[in-house]
Amino acid sequence: MNPDLDTLATALYVRIDDLLADHPDWAPERPEVGIAPKLSDAELVTLAVISALLGFDSERRFVRYARAHLGPWFPYVPKHSGFNKRLRRAAAMIGHVIAALARECPDWHDDVWLVDSTPVPCGASRETAQRSDLAGWAQYGWCASHSRWFWGLRLHLIATPSGLPICFALAGAKADERDVCAAMIAHDGVARPGQTLIADKGYRSAAFETRLDNAGITLIRPAARNETPRPHQRFLRPWRQIIESTFNSLKEQLTLERHKARTHTGIAARILTRILALTAAIWHNRTHHPDRPARSLTHYDH
């Protein structure tokens, strides 16, 4: 590993190990047979983050790489099947770690949030849509930015201007963005008075704005053609570019769309791993390299 990635991986491993020591209930359940795993949960999650930061879209290839090159840091790396099974069982734990790291970043307290969603394709053929384990959750949806239909899910994300994830959810491609956004805020209990949420025109809804107002959140969005200009509308363009840039980091550098998952637990674990990789990079940059852009991944991707 290059020195920057080594430093991030070491700091992340130590922090996850401390978090799991403080919250043993986060760890996946195991049979009480008295045999400790050769690869700890903290090591497993750290390996998964390294895989995402290095741009691996195949667990099988990454396991081969880790066995060949990461021996000094990880003396034991399970075979592909074992790594895959353990990572899928660790999805809930990864979600807890994301939330804990995000709350340790100063960006968590930013009073401006950005919200949007992006497609997560899960198949390209009719047979896949009919026979996949994801059928019923994944749906056909329209991707306006690429002017194409896709079959899969959408990743809904609320983030700070630095790209730090505040809330996120995977939902069917046809799920209403406003309902998902309101559910994320309510479920995670992150609403606070004086917060500003910046969104695009797809979040237009009187009922949605009322729910946000009741939570103390002000919505800023473009005005529709039949509306009078809304306050602060002239500030929207640069903010919209930031959320698109955050999604671009997830897609291009962290291979969000090349997850290759085919099951509910598989796609949850792999998408969560990529969100954790982004969160860990921001957390490490803020705490160890404040001179760097918060969302910079270039120091860790090689």
C-alpha positions in Angstrom: 0.0 0.0 0.0 1.1 3.6 -0.6 1.9 5.6 2.6 -1.4 7.6 2.5 -3.5 4.5 2.2 -1.5 2.7 4.8 -2.1 5.6 7.2 -5.8 5.7 6.5 -6.2 2.0 6.8 -4.3 1.9 10.2 -6.3 4.8 11.6 -9.6 3.3 10.4 -8.8 -0.2 11.8 -7.9 1.3 15.2 -11.1 3.4 15.3 -13.4 0.5 14.2 -11.8 -1.8 16.8 -12.4 0.8 19.5 -16.0 1.3 18.3 -16.7 -2.5 18.3 -15.2 -2.8 21.8 -17.6 -0.1 23.0 -20.5 -1.5 21.1 -20.2 -5.3 20.9 -23.8 -5.5 19.9 -22.8 -4.1 16.5 -20.9 -7.2 15.5 -22.6 -9.9 13.5 -24.0 -12.8 15.6 -21.8 -15.9 15.8 -22.3 -19.4 17.3 -20.9 -19.6 20.8 -18.4 -22.3 20.0 -15.4 -20.5 21.5 -13.5 -20.1 18.2 -12.4 -16.6 17.4 -12.2 -15.7 13.7 -8.7 -15.4 12.2 -9.7 -12.2 10.6 -11.3 -9.7 13.0 -14.4 -7.7 12.2 -12.3 -4.5 12.2 -9.8 -6.1 9.8 -12.7 -7.3 7.5 -14.2 -3.8 7.2 -10.8 -2.2 6.7 -10.1 -4.6 3.9 -13.4 -3.8 2.3 -12.7 -0.1 2.4 -9.2 -0.7 0.9 -10.9 -2.6 -1.9 -13.3 0.2 -2.6 -10.6 2.9 -2.5 -8.4 0.9 -4.9 -11.3 0.7 -7.4 -11.8 -3.1 -7.3 -15.2 -4.1 -8.6 -14.6 -7.8 -8.1 -14.3 -9.3 -4.7 -12.6 -12.4 -6.2 -9.8 -10.2 -7.8 -9.4 -8.2 -4.6 -9.0 -11.3 -2.5 -6.2 -12.5 -4.8 -4.6 -9.1 -4.6 -4.8 -9.0 -0.8 -3.3 -12.4 -0.5 -0.5 -11.5 -2.7 0.3 -7.9 -1.6 -1.3 -7.2 1.8 0.3 -10.0 3.9 2.4 -7.7 6.1 -0.8 -5.9 7.2 -3.3 -8.8 7.1 -1.6 -12.1 7.8 -4.8 -14.0 7.2 -7.2 -13.2 4.3 -10.1 -15.8 3.8 -10.9 -17.2 0.4 -13.4 -15.4 -1.8 -16.4 -17.3 -0.5 -15.6 -16.7 3.1 -14.8 -13.0 2.6 -18.1 -12.6 0.7 -20.2 -14.3 3.3 -18.7 -12.4 6.2 -19.0 -9.1 4.4 -22.7 -9.7 3.7 -23.3 -10.5 7.4 -21.5 -7.3 8.4 -23.8 -4.9 6.5 -25.6 -3.6 9.6 -22.2 -3.2 11.4 -20.9 -1.2 8.5 -23.9 1.1 8.7 -23.2 1.8 12.4 -19.5 2.5 11.6 -20.5 5.0 8.9 -22.8 6.9 11.3 -20.1 6.9 14.1 -17.3 8.2 11.8 -19.6 10.9 10.2 -20.5 12.2 13.6 -16.8 12.6 14.5 -16.3 15.0 11.5 -16.7 18.7 12.0 -18.8 18.8 8.8 -21.5 16.9 10.6 -22.6 20.2 12.2 -22.9 22.0 8.9 -26.3 23.8 8.7 -26.6 23.2 4.9 -27.5 19.8 3.4 -27.8 18.6 -0.2 -30.2 15.9 -1.3 -30.5 13.9 -4.5 -30.7 10.4 -5.8 -28.8 8.4 -8.4 -29.5 5.2 -10.3 -27.9 1.9 -9.1 -28.4 -0.4 -12.1 -28.8 -4.1 -11.1 -29.3 -5.8 -14.5 -29.6 -5.1 -18.2 -31.7 -7.9 -19.6 -35.4 -8.9 -19.3 -34.4 -12.3 -18.0 -32.4 -10.7 -15.1 -35.4 -8.5 -14.2 -37.7 -11.6 -14.0 -35.4 -14.1 -12.3 -33.1 -12.0 -10.1 -33.3 -12.2 -6.4 -33.7 -8.4 -6.5 -37.0 -8.7 -8.5 -39.7 -6.9 -6.6 -37.3 -4.4 -5.0 -35.5 -3.4 -8.1 -37.7 -1.6 -10.7 -37.5 0.0 -14.1 -36.9 3.7 -13.7 -35.9 6.7 -15.8 -32.4 8.3 -15.5 -32.9 11.9 -16.6 -29.2 12.8 -16.6 -28.4 10.1 -19.1 -31.8 10.0 -20.8 -32.2 6.3 -20.5 -34.2 3.6 -18.7 -32.6 1.3 -16.2 -33.6 -1.6 -14.0 -32.4 -1.4 -10.5 -32.5 0.8 -7.4 -31.8 4.4 -6.6 -29.3 5.6 -3.9 -30.9 8.5 -2.0 -28.3 10.6 -0.3 -28.4 13.6 2.1 -24.9 15.0 2.3 -23.0 18.1 3.5 -21.3 20.5 1.0 -18.1 18.6 1.7 -19.8 15.3 0.6 -20.1 13.8 4.0 -23.1 11.4 4.1 -25.7 12.4 6.6 -28.5 9.9 5.6 -28.7 7.4 2.8 -31.1 4.8 1.6 -31.6 2.3 -1.2 -35.0 2.2 -2.7 -36.8 1.0 -5.8 -36.3 3.1 -9.0 -39.9 4.4 -8.8 -39.9 5.3 -5.2 -41.0 8.9 -4.5 -37.9 11.0 -3.7 -39.8 13.2 -1.3 -41.1 10.2 0.7 -37.7 8.6 0.9 -36.1 11.9 2.0 -38.6 12.5 4.7 -38.3 8.9 5.9 -34.5 9.1 6.1 -34.6 12.2 8.2 -37.2 10.8 10.5 -35.6 7.4 10.8 -32.1 8.7 11.6 -33.4 11.5 13.9 -31.0 14.0 12.4 -33.4 17.0 12.0 -32.4 20.1 13.9 -33.9 23.6 13.9 -32.3 26.1 11.4 -31.2 23.4 9.0 -31.3 24.2 5.3 -32.0 21.4 2.7 -31.1 22.2 -1.0 -32.9 20.0 -3.6 -33.8 20.0 -7.2 -37.3 20.5 -8.7 -38.2 16.8 -8.2 -38.7 17.5 -4.5 -41.5 20.0 -5.1 -44.5 19.2 -2.9 -46.5 21.2 -0.4 -46.9 18.3 1.9 -43.2 17.5 1.8 -42.3 21.1 2.6 -44.8 21.1 5.5 -43.1 18.0 7.0 -39.7 19.7 6.7 -41.0 22.9 8.3 -42.4 21.0 11.2 -38.9 19.5 11.7 -37.3 23.0 11.6 -35.8 22.5 8.1 -36.0 25.0 5.3 -36.2 23.7 1.8 -34.5 25.6 -1.1 -35.4 24.3 -4.6 -35.9 25.7 -8.1 -39.3 27.3 -8.8 -41.6 25.6 -11.2 -42.7 27.4 -14.3 -46.1 28.4 -12.8 -44.5 29.6 -9.6 -43.1 33.0 -8.6 -39.3 33.0 -8.1 -38.4 31.4 -4.7 -36.0 32.9 -2.2 -32.3 32.1 -2.6 -32.9 30.4 -6.0 -29.9 32.2 -7.5 -27.6 30.2 -5.2 -28.8 26.8 -6.4 -26.5 26.1 -9.3 -23.1 25.7 -7.4 -24.8 23.6 -4.7 -26.3 21.3 -7.3 -22.9 20.8 -8.8 -21.5 19.7 -5.4 -24.0 16.9 -4.9 -23.4 15.7 -8.5 -19.7 15.8 -7.8 -20.2 13.6 -4.7 -22.2 11.1 -6.7 -19.4 11.2 -9.4 -16.8 10.3 -6.7 -19.0 7.3 -5.7 -19.5 6.2 -9.3 -16.1 6.8 -10.9 -13.6 6.3 -8.1 -15.6 3.9 -5.8 -17.3 1.9 -8.6 -20.8 2.4 -7.2 -22.5 1.3 -10.4 -20.2 -1.7 -10.9 -21.2 -3.5 -7.7 -22.0 -6.8 -9.4 -24.4 -7.8 -6.5 -27.3 -10.1 -7.2 -28.9 -10.5 -3.7 -30.4 -8.1 -1.2 -27.7 -8.7 1.4 -25.0 -8.5 -1.3 -26.0 -5.2 -2.7 -26.5 -3.7 0.8 -23.0 -4.7 1.9 -21.3 -3.5 -1.3 -23.1 -0.1 -1.5 -22.5 0.4 2.3 -18.8 -0.4 1.8 -18.5 2.4 -0.8 -20.3 4.9 1.3 -18.0 3.9 4.2 -15.0 4.4 2.0 -16.1 8.0 1.1 -16.9 8.7 4.8 -13.6 7.3 6.0 -11.6 9.4 3.5 -13.4 12.6 4.6 -13.0 11.6 8.3 -9.3 11.0 7.7 -8.7 14.1 5.7 -10.4 16.3 8.2 -8.6 14.8 11.2 -5.2 14.2 9.8 -4.8 16.3 6.6 -7.0 19.5 7.1 -5.1 21.1 4.2 -6.6 18.7 1.7 -10.0 18.9 0.1 -12.3 16.9 2.3 -13.6 14.6 -0.4 -10.2 14.0 -2.0 -9.6 10.3 -2.8 -6.6 10.6 -5.1 -4.1 10.0 -2.2 -5.7 6.6 -1.5 -6.6 5.2 -4.9 -3.3 3.6 -5.8 
